[in-house]
Amino acid sequence: MSQLMKIIGIALAVVLVSGVGVAAYVGSTLLNTVSENSVDLEGQESVPPDIGAYEGGFNMLLVGVDECEPEYAELFGKRCDDAEGDATLNDTNLLVHVSDAPRRVTVVSIPRDTMLAIPSCTDDEGNTRSAMSKQPLNSAWEYGGLNCVAQTVTELTGQQIQYAASVTWGGVIEITNAIGGVDVCLASGIKDKATGLNLQAGTHTIQGYEALQFLRTRKGVGDGSDLGRIGNQQQYMSSLARKMLSSEVLGDVGTMLKLAETAVQNLTTSTSLTPMTIAQIALALKDVPTSDIVFVQYPTGTDPDDENKVVPMRSAADELFAAIEANQPLQITHENSSNEGVVVEETPATTPPAEPAAPTESATPVPDPAQTAVALPDTIKGNSAAQQTCSNGNVKD
């Protein structure tokens, strides 16, 4: 099923309210909408009223669920034909870290098929669910909703989550329509019977249902795996970030207002993620360079008990989160192969490691550790929003 597709609504909400007037609109007009759909995060510490109070930055969890909403169900064929069919799953799981000074954004995509422990958590009805020792991550939503996904991701990563939100298939359709589409690059064409997507090589502006097809396609890119699909969807998210930070969106108040209303109406958020908090986050992120907006995959290896599942590579993950917590630029060392979901069109726009200063007779300033790039293990795939990648489609010349 889908992977990064439904987080679009959150990504948009993060940057769409980049002006005082829009922030005021969101705060006054959409407050009740968000409050009605909010969810408590179990064990969450008190959240300050101003995100500037966080030392070292903060974390948001963005979750996409494959819910078969009645108004969109006919678009998804067999997946939604049976009212008692597959359970709703959290197929998109993004942990977003926003640092303080300098501002950087790291989006860690955790594969849905990661086998891990699910801790005891409280579901939406207030019932306490027992812990499970080994289950796929995308079962956590059925087990206990947004709160349980947050507890599971914290257990896996060791990162406390201050804010969380989720969005459905229908939300992606409405939000991508509101923004007017996103440009995607295809190094080779995509033809996928499972999603109905048929695109030729080249650049396309996709929105609405076609965007959803693009983000859902698995067999249409790379080796047909869920991991390949993540890379393909990160290409989409990079393009989305570039568009959101452009004058095309930030300079058009009407577009931002429409986007704000559409996004908030399609989100379920934690009680901590208020409209004014979204506005604060947007204002904090609008000047972040695209080279400092980095998308990575949580490192995994094949599950020895099931070749169709994956398990965490914790040593590599520890290196990733140590670099994130130190607020250092991230250097992707992984080189994409022909099996990846995307191919690289340009050299990644990452900051190279600083050379040690040559000793002199006078005192030499020590390089700021926060400006020294960390070369991540090659098991960690990813790219920055400044980097151009193109979908590695299954239709070859």
N, C-alpha and C positions, 0 to 999 in steps of 0.2 A: 504494500500500500504506500501511501504518500510518505515523504520524509521531511524536507524543509518547507514544503509548500505552504502550510497554514500559518507560519510565523510571520508572513508578510505583514499582516495587520499590526502586529506589535512593532515590527521594524519601522513601519510608517509612523505609528503613533509616537515613537521615540523622537523623531525629528520633524514631524509636521508642524508642531506648534512653536516655531522659532521666532515669535514676535510677541510683544506685550499684549497687543490687541487680541491676537488669537488665543494666547494663554488665558486671558480674562474670559473669552467666550467659552473655552473649554471648561474653565472653573465654574462658571455660572450656569451654563445651559446644559452641560452633559454630566454634571455631578451626580444627579439622581440615577441616571442610567447606569453609571459605573457602580454606584453603591448597591443597587439592587442585585447585581451579579457578582458581588465580591465574595471571596473565600478566605477564611483565616488559615494562616500557616502555623502549624503546630510547633510550639516551643520557640516561636520567633521572639527575639529580643525587641525592646521598644525601638521604634524607628524614628529618627530625628525629623523635625519638620523641614529641614533644609539639607539637601544632599551634600552640601559643602561641609557638613559636620563629620562626614565619614573620613577617617584617616586610612589611606591606602585604597580607597575606592569602595565600590559595592557591587553586588551581583544581582542579576535578574535571570529568572528562568522563563523561557518562552516555549510553550507546548502547543503542538498542533494535533488535533484529534480528528479521526476519520468518521465522524458522526454522519449518519444518513438522515439529513434533514428533509422533511417531506417536500419542500418546495424545490429541492435540487436532486432528489433521489433518482429521478428518471435519467439523469445524466450519467449515472454510474452502473447501469445495467445490473448484472447478477449480484454485484456487491451489495446492492440495496433492495433486491427483489424480495428477499425473505425477511419479514419483520422480526423473525426470531433467529436470524442468521448470526453472522459474526458479531462479536462484542465490539463496542467502541474502544479504540486503542489510541495510546499516545505515540503516534508514529513519528512525530517531530519533537526532538528534545534538545534545546539549545541553552547552554549556560553562557550568559553574557557578562563579562567583567568590564566595568568602567573604572579606570584608575583616576587618581586625583590630579596631581601635578607632576609632569605634564599629562593631559588627558589622552588616554589611549583606550581603544575598544578591542577586546578579544572575544570572539564568538566561538565557543567550543561545541561542536556538534557531536552528540553521543549517539552512536548507532542504535537503532531500535531493537536489534537482535542481540544486544549485549546481555550475556547471562550474568546475573549478579544477585546479591541478597536484597530483599525488599524488607525494610524494617517494619515493626509494628507502627500502625498509623491510624488516624481517625478518618472515617469516610464522610461523605457529604451529609449523611443522616445522623452523624454523631456517634456511630458505632466504632468500637476499637477492633481493628483487624490484627490478627496474629502475624508475627514475622514469618518470612519464608526464606529459606537458605539459598535457593537458586532458581530464578525465574527470568524470562526475557524482560528487558526494561519496558517494552511497550505493553506489558500487562498491568503496569502499576496504575494506570488510569481506571481501568475496570475495577481494580482492587479498592481504590480509595480516592479517585478524582485528583484534582490539581494538588491538593495538600500531600497526597501519598507520592506523587511524582517528585515533588520538591524534597520530601524526606529521603527518597531513594537516591536522588542525584547528590544530595549532601553526603549521604553515607558513602557513595562511590568516590566523590572528589575531595571530601573534607572541606568543601567551601560552604559557608553559611549563605543562605539565600534571603535577601532582604525583600525582593519583589518578584512576583510571578504573574503570568497571564497565559491564557489559552485562546485559540481561535479555531473555527471549524472550516470545512470545505467551502460552505456557502460564504463565510467571511472572506476567504481568499478571492472568490469571484467578485464580490461587491467592492472590495478594497482595490483590487487591480483595475477595475473599471473606473473607480474614482480618481486614480492617479494617471489614467490615460495610457497605461501600458509601460513595459520595460523592454529595452533592447537586449536581445541575446544573440550570440554568435555561434554558428554551427560550422565546425571544420569539415564535417561530413553530414549528410542528411540523416534524419531520424524517421523511421517507420515502425510504429509499435501498435500491434493489433489490440493489446491489452488496454491501452488508454485511447486508442483511436487517433493518435497524433501522427501527422504526416507532414514533415517540413523538409525542404531542400536545404542544401548547404548555403551559407551566407548569413547575413544579418536580418533579423526579424524583430518587429515590435509586437509583443504578445501581451494580451490582457484577458481578463475574465476567464471563461472556461478553457480557452486555449492555454493560458498561463498555467492553469491547474493541470492540464494534460502534460505540459512540459515538465512541471515539477514532480508529477507522479511517475513519469516514465522511468522504468528500470531496465527492461529488456532493450530499450532503444538506445542505450549509451554504454560505452565501455564493455566490460565483460558480462553485463546483465545483472550484476550483483547490487545489493542495497548500498554497499560501500561506494561503488562507482556512481550511483545516483546522488550520493551526498556531494561528491565533487562537482557534478553537473549543476546541482542546485546552488552550490556556493558561487558558481559563475553568475547565476541569476541574482543572488543576494549582493554580490559585488557591484553589478550593474545597477541594482536598485539603490544601493547606498550612493553611488555617483549621481544618480538622477535626483535623489532626495536632497543632496547637498548643492545642487545646481540652482541657478536663478529660475529655471523652468518651473520649479516647485516652490522653493523658498521665496522667490520674488513674486509669486502669484497668490495674493491673500485669498481669493475666491477658491482656488484649488486646495489651499491648506484648510480652509473652513469645511469644505465638502469632505475632504479626507479625514479631518478630525471627527466629524459627526459619524461618518461611515465606519471608521475604525472602532470608535468607542461603542457603537451599537452592536458590534460583532465580537466584542471581547468579554471574556470572563477573567477578572483580575483578583489578585490578593487584596485584602482590605488595606494593605499598606500602599498599594499603587493607586493613588488618587489622581484625578485629572491634573491638579496643580503639581503633583510630583512628576507626572509625564511632561508637563511644561518645563519644569526645572531641568529634567534630563535632556530635553530637546535643546534648551539654551546652552547646556554644558557641552553638547556634542556637535553643535553646528559648525564649529571652527576646527574640529579634529581633522588633520590631514588624512586623505584616503590611504596613504601608506601606513598610517597608524591604526587603521581599521582592518583587523586580521581575522580570517576565518580558518579554523583548524578542525580536524577530526580527532576526537579522543582516540588514542592508540589502542588497537585491539589485535588479537591473534585468533586463529581458528580454535573453537571449542573442541577439546579432545573427545568429548562425549557426543558431539553432534557437529558434523562438518558444515551444516547450514547456519550455525550460530557462531558467535564470537565471544571472547572473554577479554577482560581488561589486561593491558600491559602496564602494570602499575609503576614500574621503574621509570619508563618513558613518561608516563602521566605525571609522576612526581617532579620530573625535570621541567615539564611544561608549566605546572602550577607554581613552582618555585620562581620561574622567570616572570610569570604574570604578577605574582605577589610582590616581586622586586621592582615592578613597573619598568621592565627593560624591553627595548624593541625586540621583536621575534624574527629570527631568520629561518625561513623554511629551507631545509636541506634536501628534502625528499624530491626525487626527480621522477616525473610522471612517465609511466610506461604506456604501451599501446592498449593495456587493459583498463586504464583509468577512465573516469567519466568525462574528463576534459583533457585537452592538450594546451600547452602553454604557447601563447603567441608572442609574448615579449618577456624579457628578463624581469623577474620579480623586483618590484620597487621597494626593496628592504634596505635598511641601513647596515652597511658592513661593519664588522667588529672594529673598534678603534685600535690603532697601532699604539703600542706602549711608547710613551714620550721618552726621547733620548735624554740621558742625564746631562745636566749642565752645571756650571759653577753656581748659578743662581737657582733659587727654588723654582721648581716647575710645577704648575698646577696639576693636580691629579684629575684624570678624566672623571666626569660625573658618572657613577655606575648606572644611573637611570638612562643614560644616553648610549651605553655600550650594548650592542646587540648580542643576543644569546642564540647560538646555533642550535636549533632543536634537533633531537634524534631523527634520523631519516625515516623512522617508522611513523612520524607524525606528518600527515598530508595537510595541505592548505594553500592559501594564497591571501594576499592583501587586496583591498578594494581598488588599489591603484594598478593592480596587475590585470592584464587582459588574458583571459582564457576563453576557449571555445569548446562547445560540446563535441565529444568524440562519438559521433553518431554511428549507427550500425549499417548505414547505407554507404558503402565504399565505391569509389570510382573504378 
